[in-house]
Amino acid sequence: MAGLPRRIIKETQHLLAEPVPGIKAEPDKSNAHYFHVVIAGPQDSPFEGGTFKRQLFLPEEYPMAAPKVCFMSKIYHANVDKLGRVCLDTLKDNMDRLYAMNNI
């Protein structure tokens, strides 16, 4: 993990030491900015019993720049496009409006 921002190193160590139930996340062996993630479908949901593979990328500017997330497993969800990319333009637009209203 040499050469990574301290924040990414610290959060990766925490994630590996205390994994989140139902989520398996491992940094890629060749690039620790990339993570291979497997998420169990939540109980009492249409996704229960499924496992969903994702890739997560932490940009150099993280945490000031959002992680990039992509589903590798086929999934049908309003906020996931046909290539598996998480699309949260509505959320981004709302945050931009909030910042503008508060002069941030």
Buried (B, 14 or more C-beta within 10 A) or exposed (E): EEEBBEEBBEBBEEBEEEEEEEEBBBBEEEEBBBBBBBBBBEEEEEBEEEEBBBBBBBBEEBEEEEEBBBBEEEBEEEEBEEEBEBEEEEEEEEEEEEEEEEEE
